[in-house]
């Protein structure tokens, strides 16, 4: 099965059935058929043409045009980095992202991006347009192509936050940067832009479902670690009941305010350009979470916990490659930056402090640690296992 949305006379978006669902790809006319496009053949520019023309759309697709960013540059090039999806820089100022991962709905990205655009949130790339495809059977709309502004020279948080930690811990020369306060302020304003008025709350069924998925993540982690990381498996298995007690808080989360969370928030999702401007990216949700929960509203504490874990992960990465940094020094940096994050987050929420329930954070932190393991194992990134393993040791064997 293949479905086409023609972009112009030569190019189209094609949705192709796969063993795991569907994927979107750029294609170019070739003889009587279509061939997979590559950056430079004009398919990205054709997307921009389609967004500008606002012409009729084939059944099963819809097109949303956002803020138009003009460009006279006809260049296209691949971004040149490994990503979940395929992204091209078009016209030197825009990013066209082809959603090549399985298109499974419901999908959070289009809704989140439209909310941020409507709220005028400044710390996210400008939304230029979205092409969505309707999933057969379910009727869910799933983004096939997303176009946003390009931030030239931008570094992701794993670059700029790691360098800030190295400076603070004496590994690199230079003045340390207050990572926590910067991120806390940005995330609070992100959450305000993603919240509803009046605020929605978590009902009992949703609370039980989210709690059950957190326990399932723990169970899957224990099972997979048996063959991939025996030491982490032994620690979690020995203290599994204790972890489950922490997760049980989620069972009683009914009535907690919920928002359209980012869903996969970590330092790497916050870019910083050469002028020091920050931008939050990638609203596809955590790939280890079932699609319906990725798109569902959730407590803001889930995003906060993910970011707090990622600040800890920055420390673990620094210490991995700079063993002269002691555990005590690394922990002190992490605790300080986490405290700065929470303080800045609370300040920026202002009179919307009710959005944040800190009692849920420990449970969501444990869920995030488990999902770090799951992501690394399922995506064959076994070299990353040392990071969640260090997080487990800190929680269950701090003297080890």
N, C-alpha and C positions, 0 to 999 in steps of 0.2 A: 504494500500500500504506500502511495506517495501522494502528497497534496502540494499544490503550487500556489503561491501568491506572486504574480508577475510584478516586477518592479519597474521595468521599462521593456523595450523591445528585445533586449538581449539577456536580461538578468532576472532571476526570481529567487524567492525563498522557498526551499523545499522541505517539507516535513516527511521524514522517512520512518517507517515502522522498524523497530529493532527487537531483539529478544527481551529487552528490559523495558520497552515502552516505545518512545519516539524520540527523534532528535531533529533539530533544525540545522540546515546548512545553506550556504550560498551556492547557487548554480548559475552557469552561463550556457546559453544556447550553443549547440554544436551539432551541425547537420540536422538530423531529424529528432535529436534528443537533447539531453542536458548533461554537462560535466561539472564536477565539483570545482568551484571557483577558488582562486588564490588571490591574496592581496595584490593589487595592481591591475586586475583585469576589469575593474569598474563596478563590481557588485556593490561595494560600500557606497560609492557615489550614487548608484541607482537607488539605494535605500533613502538617501537624502532627497532625491528627486521625488520619490513616492510620498515622503512626508510633506513636501512642499505642495505637491499637486492636489492632495486631498480628494483624489478621484475615487470612484466606486471600488469597493473591496469585494473580492470573491467570498462566497459563502464559506463559513468556517474560519475566517480571519477578521480581525478588526485592527484599525490603526489609530493611535492617539498621537497627535502632534502637540508638543510642549512649547517651550520658548525657543524660537528660531535663532541660531547663531550662524550668521552668514560666513561663507568662505569662498574665496576665488581660487584656492589651491586644489588642483585635481589629483593630488598624490594619494596613494594608499600604501600602507605598510603594516605588516604584522607587528604586534607589540614586542615580540622577541623574548617573552618570558613565559614560563610554564603557568597555565591557568586552568581552572576547571572548564571554562568555555574558551571560544576562539575570539580574540579581540583584534581589531584593526584600527590604526590611527588613520583617519581620513581627513584630507584637507589641512593637516597639521594642527587642527583645533578640536576635532571630535573623535570619540571612540565609538565604533560600531561593534557591538558584542553579539556574536551568533551563539545562541544557546545550544551547544552541542551535547550537553549532558541529557539524560533522559528527561523528556518533557512530561512530567507527571503533576496533575493538579490535585487539590488547589495549590497555587504557587503564590508566594507573598510579594514578589519583587514589584510587579506593576502597581499594586495598591500602595505599597510603601512609597515608591518613587512619586506617584501622583499626590499623595498626602504631603510629602515634603515640598514639592513644587507649589502646591496650593498654600502652604503655610509660609512660604518664602524662606525656608531654612537655607542659610548661606553656606553651611559647612558640608555640602554634598555637591558633586558635579551637577551642573544644570541639566535637567531632563529635556532633551530635544525631541524624543519620540519613542514610542513602543509599538512594535508589531506583535500582536497576540494571535494564538491559534487555539481553536476550541477543541478540547479533548473529546473524542467520540464516546458516547455512552454516558459519561458523567456530566458533560456540558461545561466543565471547568475551563476557564480561560487561562492560558499559559503563555508567558512571554517567549517569543521565538527570536526576536531581535530587539536589543535595547540600544539607543543612541544617547550619549551624554557628552558633555564637554570634556576635553582632554586637559590634564594638568601637566604641562611639560616640565620635566626635571623632578617630578614628585617622587618622594621616597615613601615606602610604606613604613608602618610603625615598627616592624621588625628590624628596620635599618636605623631610623632615628631614635627610637626608644632604647635599643641596645647600645647605641653609641652614648646616649645620656647616662645609662647605667655604668658603662665602662669608665666614663669620666668620673662619676661619683665614687666608684670603687677603686679608683687609682690605676686602672688598667690602661687608660688612654689619657693623654694630656688634654687640657681644656676645661672650660667652665661647665659644671653640671647643669642640666635643665630640669625644671620641675615638671616631670612627666605626669604625675598623678593629678595635679590641679588642672592642667591643660585638658586632660581627658575627661575629668569629672565635669567640668563646665560644658564641654561639647556634648557629652552624653545626656546631661540633664536637658539641654535645649533640644536635642534630638527627640527625647521622650516627650517633651511638651508639644513638639510639632506632630508627634504620632499619637497623641492622646485625643480622646473625644470629649465633647462638652454637651450634655453631662457625661461624666465618666461612667464607663461600664464596669461591672464587677464579675468575678469568676463565680459561676454557679457550681453546685455540688457535683454534678456529673462531670463537668470539665475538670474540676479539681481532682476527682478520683482518676480520671483518664490520664492527666499529666503526672500524677503520682505513680500510677501503674507503669507509665513509660519510663520514668526515672528508675524504678526498680528493675524494669526489663533491661535498661542500659547497664545496670550493675550486674545482673545475671549474665548478660552477653559478655561483659568484660571479664568476669571470672572464668567463663568457659573458654574464651579465646586466649587468655593469658596462660592457661595451663600449658599450651604448646609454644607460646611466643615469648613469655617472660616469667620464668618459674619463680623468681624472687618476689616480684610484685604479686603474682598469684598467691603465693604462700601468705603474704602479709594481709591481703584483702580477704582471703578465705578464713584466716584465723580470726579476723575482726569483723566479719561480714555482718553479724548481728548488730554491732555498734553502728556501722554505716547505715543499716536499714532503720535504726532508731532515728538517725538524723533525717533520712529521707521521709520518714512518716509524717513530718510536719506538713508536707505537701498535701496529705489527705485532708487536712483541716483548713485548707486555704480558701474555701468558699467564702465569698463576700469581699475578697481582696480586689482592689481596683486593678483593671487590666488595660493594656494599651497594645497598639500594633507594634510589637517589639522588633528590633533589628533581627534577633534570633541566632546570629552567629558572630557576636561582637567580641573582638579581640584587638590587640594593638595593631596587628597587621592590616586591619580594615580601616585604619585612620591614616590617610596620606598627608604628607606635608610638602608643599611646593617650595621653590627657591625663595619666595617672599615670606615664608613662615606661615602661610595660610594652610589650614587643615581641612580635610574633606573625608567624610565617612562614605565608604563604598560597600558594594556587594550585599544586596538585600535578598539573596536567594534562600537564606535560612540554613541551618545546620544540616548537612546531607545525611547525618546519622539519625535524624528525627523523622518520623512518618510525615508525609506531605500535609495531611490535614492539620497536624499540630504546628508545622512550620508556618502555616498561614493563619492559624488561630491567634487571637489576642492572648496575652499572657502577662503576669505581673512584671513590672519594671525591674524587680529584684533579680529576675533571671538574666537580664542583660548586665546588670551591675555585677553579679557574681561571675559571669563569664569574663568581664574585663578585669576583675580583681584576680582571677586565676591567671589571666594572661600576663598581668604585671609580675606575678610570682614566676611565671614561665620565663620572662625576660631574665630574671636573676639566674634561673637554672641554666639557661643557655650561656650567659656570661661566665658562670663558674665552671661550666663544662670545658670551655676553651681557655680559661684563665684560672687554673687550679690553685694559684697562689692566693686567690680571694677566699677567705675563710667562710665557713657556713654562718658564723655569727655576723660577719660584716654583710654578707648577702642578705640574710634575714632582716637585718636592721634596715637596709635599703628598701626591701620589699614592704615591710610594715609601714615605713614612713610614707612611701608613695601610695600605698593603699589607703592610709588614713587621709592623705591629702586629696585623693580621688573622692572619697566619701564626703569630706568636708565641702569641697568645691561643688559636688553634685547636689548636696542638700541646699547650699546657698543659691545655686542657680534655679532650683525648683521653686524657691520662694514660697508663695502661698499655695502651691500645689504639692506640698510635702506629703499629702495623703497618698500620692502615687507610689511611694516607696515604702515597702514593708521589710525592714531589715531582718526580721525574724526568719524570713525565708531564705536568706543568703547562704547559710551553711549548707542547706540541702541542695540548692542549685549549684554551689561550688563542687560538691561531691558528684553531682550529675555531670558537670562539665569535665571533671577529671576523668570520669568513665568514658565520656564521649571522645576525649583526646585519644585514649587507647583505641577505641573502636575505629575512629577515623584513620589513625596510623596503620592499623592492621588491615582494614578493608581496602585502603588505597595503596597498600604496599609501600608505606613510608616508615619502615621499621627503624630507620635511623632516628626517628623522632620519639621512639618509645622511652628514651631516657628522661624526657621531660615530664610526662605524667608519672613515670616511676619515681622521680624525685619528689613530686607532689604527694604521692602516696606515702613515701618514707617520712616526709615531714609531718603528715597527719597521724600515722600509725606507729612509726618507730623513730621519733625525733632525735633520739640519742644515737641512732645507728649510722 
